[in-house]
């Protein structure tokens, strides 16, 4: 418990801040008059409350150079900036304002403000001005923009497939993406979301499945990836992996087999690397336990592993992926 809280513990709860400050100052004055250094010693040794913000660096002594930790060139520039800012505020320069100006000079030196910063600040001020204007007018331009975009979408019509001449209907973004991909609703009958639902049930997303397919050299995988890479990013979010399979002339079941095969291969490679990286630590721990008095089983296991490894090395066996398979 800090000393100040211990001193003020006897005061009633709803106490004015001015009264608590007077009590604390009188306690400090009494300790100074009596020569009691124990409260000061406790305050110096016990952890103090840092407050809301932590200091980034130790507090400098009063009157020291605020730019002493900077390189010589940057220190000179910071001092020039500090003098220029102080001249602007003369003669109204209390200590707190000098500290603020020193921080501003340090920031301007370490993070110079160029043309890009000025453009960004002007854009920010313009945005704030527009928001205030819209608030004063009681409306917002975004609502009118959304209404205009909705009208444009409704005004975009295409001829219906197999319909009468002149008949038209508005298309959804997913339908437009399928049309750009070159597939129809008849092609998706009986195979909708087979691969997508299987991957979703397995906890594997389409992006992860595509990354696994990039390790495959099969013709079906190459054909699927060529079609996948040719689709714009805006259309990928409206298309399923089954629709891309139909466009690439690849059976979704065959695609799932390739994904499972490549993921298994990747898992084996990752496990092999992990085994190879952890083998020295495991062997070091095994040797440490084998050298103890109760390490009889560890010693036996160590000699068995050493003997088996020596036989494999004499046969010309190189430790690698075959180790995991064995």
C-alpha positions in Angstrom: 0.0 0.0 0.0 1.6 3.4 -1.0 2.4 5.8 1.9 0.0 8.4 0.6 -3.0 6.1 0.6 -2.0 4.9 4.1 -1.9 8.4 5.4 -5.3 9.3 3.8 -7.0 6.1 4.8 -8.6 7.7 7.9 -10.3 10.4 6.0 -14.0 9.9 5.1 -14.8 8.7 1.6 -16.4 11.8 0.0 -13.5 14.1 0.8 -12.6 17.1 -1.4 -9.3 16.9 -3.3 -8.2 20.2 -1.7 -8.5 18.7 1.8 -6.6 15.6 0.8 -3.8 17.7 -0.6 -3.6 19.8 2.5 -3.5 16.7 4.7 -0.7 15.1 2.6 1.4 18.3 2.6 1.0 18.7 6.3 2.2 15.1 6.8 5.2 15.7 4.7 6.0 18.9 6.5 5.7 17.2 9.9 8.0 14.4 8.8 10.6 16.9 7.6 10.5 18.8 10.9 10.8 15.6 13.0 13.6 14.3 10.8 11.6 11.1 10.0 13.1 9.6 6.9 11.2 6.3 7.0 8.2 7.5 4.9 10.6 8.9 2.2 12.6 5.6 2.3 9.4 3.6 1.8 8.2 5.9 -1.0 11.6 5.4 -2.7 11.7 1.6 -2.4 8.0 0.6 -3.0 6.6 0.5 -6.5 4.7 3.7 -7.3 1.5 4.0 -9.3 2.7 4.9 -12.9 -0.7 6.4 -13.8 -2.5 6.1 -17.1 0.6 6.3 -19.4 4.0 4.7 -19.0 7.1 6.8 -19.6 9.0 5.8 -22.8 12.4 6.7 -21.4 13.8 7.7 -18.0 13.1 11.2 -16.7 15.9 13.6 -17.4 17.3 15.8 -14.7 15.9 19.3 -14.5 17.8 21.8 -16.7 19.5 19.1 -18.9 19.6 19.2 -22.7 16.4 17.7 -24.1 18.2 16.6 -27.3 21.4 15.1 -25.8 20.4 11.6 -26.9 20.2 12.5 -30.6 23.0 12.2 -33.2 25.0 15.5 -33.7 23.4 16.4 -37.0 19.9 15.8 -35.8 20.6 17.5 -32.5 21.6 20.7 -34.2 18.5 20.6 -36.4 16.3 20.0 -33.3 17.9 22.9 -31.4 17.3 25.2 -34.4 13.7 24.2 -34.6 13.3 24.6 -30.8 14.7 28.1 -30.9 12.4 29.0 -33.8 9.3 27.7 -31.9 10.4 29.5 -28.8 10.7 32.9 -30.6 7.2 32.4 -31.9 5.8 32.2 -28.3 8.0 34.8 -26.6 7.6 36.1 -24.0 4.9 33.7 -22.9 7.1 30.7 -22.3 6.3 28.9 -19.0 8.2 25.6 -18.3 5.3 23.4 -19.4 5.2 25.2 -22.8 9.0 24.8 -23.3 8.6 21.1 -22.7 5.8 20.9 -25.3 7.9 22.8 -27.8 10.9 20.6 -27.2 8.7 17.5 -27.9 7.5 19.2 -31.1 11.0 20.0 -32.2 12.1 16.4 -31.6 9.1 15.1 -33.6 9.7 17.5 -36.5 13.4 16.5 -36.6 12.8 12.7 -36.5 9.7 12.7 -38.6 10.0 15.6 -41.1 6.8 16.7 -42.7 7.0 16.9 -46.4 4.6 17.4 -49.3 2.8 14.1 -48.8 2.1 15.0 -45.1 0.7 18.3 -46.2 -1.5 16.7 -48.8 -2.8 14.1 -46.3 -3.6 16.8 -43.8 -5.5 18.9 -46.4 -7.5 15.8 -47.4 -8.3 15.2 -43.7 -9.4 18.8 -43.2 -11.5 18.6 -46.3 -13.2 15.4 -45.1 -13.9 16.9 -41.7 -15.3 20.1 -43.3 -17.6 18.0 -45.6 -18.9 15.9 -42.6 -19.7 19.1 -40.7 -21.5 20.6 -43.7 -23.6 17.4 -44.1 -24.4 17.4 -40.4 -25.5 21.1 -40.6 -27.7 20.4 -43.6 -29.3 17.4 -41.9 -28.4 14.9 -44.6 -25.5 12.9 -46.0 -24.2 12.5 -49.5 -23.6 8.7 -49.0 -27.4 8.1 -49.0 -27.9 9.9 -52.3 -24.8 8.0 -53.7 -26.3 4.6 -52.7 -29.6 5.5 -54.3 -27.9 6.5 -57.5 -25.9 3.3 -57.6 -29.1 1.2 -57.0 -30.8 3.0 -59.8 -27.8 2.2 -62.1 -28.0 -1.4 -61.2 -31.7 -1.6 -61.9 -31.2 0.2 -65.2 -28.6 -2.4 -66.3 -30.6 -5.1 -68.1 -29.5 -8.0 -70.3 -31.6 -10.3 -72.6 -32.9 -13.3 -70.8 -31.5 -16.7 -71.8 -34.2 -18.4 -73.9 -36.7 -15.7 -73.3 -38.8 -13.6 -75.7 -37.1 -11.0 -77.8 -36.9 -7.7 -75.9 -37.5 -9.3 -72.5 -34.9 -8.4 -69.9 -34.1 -8.7 -66.2 -31.6 -7.3 -63.8 -28.7 -9.6 -62.9 -27.1 -10.1 -59.5 -23.3 -9.9 -59.0 -23.1 -13.7 -58.7 -25.0 -14.1 -62.0 -22.8 -11.6 -63.7 -19.7 -13.4 -62.5 -21.0 -16.8 -63.7 -21.8 -15.2 -67.1 -18.2 -13.9 -67.3 -17.0 -17.3 -66.4 -18.9 -18.9 -69.2 -21.2 -21.3 -67.3 -24.9 -21.7 -67.2 -27.4 -22.9 -64.6 -27.9 -26.1 -66.6 -24.3 -27.1 -66.2 -24.5 -26.8 -62.4 -27.4 -29.1 -62.0 -26.6 -32.1 -59.8 -23.2 -30.9 -58.7 -23.8 -27.7 -56.9 -21.5 -27.1 -53.9 -20.2 -30.6 -53.7 -16.6 -29.6 -53.2 -17.4 -26.4 -51.3 -19.5 -28.3 -48.7 -16.9 -31.0 -48.3 -14.1 -28.5 -47.7 -16.3 -26.6 -45.3 -17.1 -29.7 -43.3 -13.4 -30.5 -43.1 -12.6 -27.0 -41.9 -10.6 -26.1 -45.0 -11.3 -22.9 -46.9 -11.1 -22.5 -50.7 -7.9 -20.5 -50.4 -6.1 -23.2 -48.4 -7.2 -25.8 -50.9 -5.9 -23.7 -53.8 -2.6 -23.3 -52.1 -2.3 -27.1 -51.7 -3.1 -27.6 -55.4 -0.2 -25.4 -56.4 2.2 -28.2 -55.2 0.6 -30.7 -57.6 1.8 -31.4 -61.1 -1.4 -33.2 -62.3 -3.0 -32.0 -65.4 -6.4 -31.5 -63.7 -4.8 -29.4 -61.0 -2.9 -27.3 -63.6 -6.1 -26.8 -65.6 -8.1 -25.8 -62.5 -5.3 -23.3 -61.4 -5.1 -21.7 -64.8 -8.8 -21.0 -64.8 -8.7 -19.9 -61.1 -5.9 -17.4 -61.7 -7.7 -16.0 -64.8 -10.8 -14.9 -62.7 -10.8 -11.4 -61.4 -10.6 -11.0 -57.6 -14.0 -9.2 -57.6 -15.6 -12.3 -59.2 -14.0 -14.9 -56.9 -16.0 -13.8 -53.9 -19.3 -14.5 -55.8 -18.2 -17.9 -57.2 -17.9 -21.3 -55.6 -15.1 -23.8 -56.1 -17.6 -26.1 -57.9 -18.4 -23.5 -60.5 -14.7 -23.0 -61.2 -14.4 -26.8 -61.6 -17.2 -26.8 -64.2 -15.6 -23.9 -66.1 -12.2 -25.7 -66.0 -13.8 -29.1 -67.1 -12.6 -30.8 -63.9 -14.7 -33.2 -61.8 -15.1 -31.8 -58.2 -14.5 -35.3 -56.8 -11.2 -35.5 -58.6 -10.3 -32.1 -57.3 -11.0 -33.2 -53.7 -8.7 -36.2 -54.2 -5.9 -34.0 -55.4 -6.4 -31.6 -52.5 -6.3 -34.4 -50.0 -3.2 -35.9 -51.6 -1.2 -32.7 -51.6 -2.3 -31.8 -48.0 -1.1 -35.2 -46.9 2.2 -34.6 -48.7 2.6 -31.2 -47.1 1.8 -32.6 -43.6 4.5 -35.3 -44.1 7.1 -32.6 -45.2 6.2 -30.4 -42.2 6.4 -33.3 -39.8 9.8 -34.4 -41.2 11.2 -30.9 -40.8 9.9 -30.7 -37.2 11.4 -34.1 -36.4 14.8 -33.1 -37.9 14.8 -29.8 -36.0 13.8 -31.4 -32.6 16.1 -34.4 -32.8 19.1 -32.7 -31.3 17.1 -31.4 -28.3 15.5 -34.8 -27.8 18.8 -36.6 -28.0 20.4 -34.1 -25.6 17.6 -34.6 -23.1 17.9 -38.4 -23.5 21.6 -38.3 -22.8 21.1 -36.1 -19.8 18.6 -38.5 -18.2 20.7 -41.5 -19.2 23.7 -40.2 -17.2 21.7 -40.1 -14.0 21.5 -42.9 -11.5 18.0 -43.9 -12.4 18.5 -43.6 -16.2 18.8 -47.4 -16.8 16.0 -47.4 -19.4 17.3 -44.3 -21.0 20.7 -45.8 -21.3 19.3 -48.9 -22.9 17.2 -46.8 -25.3 20.2 -44.7 -26.2 22.4 -47.7 -27.1 19.6 -49.2 -29.1 19.1 -46.0 -31.1 22.8 -45.6 -31.6 23.2 -49.2 -32.8 20.3 -48.9 -35.2 21.6 -45.7 -36.6 25.0 -47.1 -37.1 23.6 -50.1 -39.0 21.6 -47.8 -41.3 24.6 -45.6 -41.9 26.8 -48.5 -42.9 24.1 -49.5 -45.4 24.3 -46.1 -47.0 21.0 -44.9 -45.7 20.5 -41.1 -45.5 18.1 -39.8 -42.9 15.3 -37.9 -44.6 11.7 -38.5 -45.5 12.2 -42.3 -45.3 12.8 -41.9 -41.6 9.2 -40.7 -41.0 7.8 -43.5 -43.2 9.8 -46.1 -41.3 
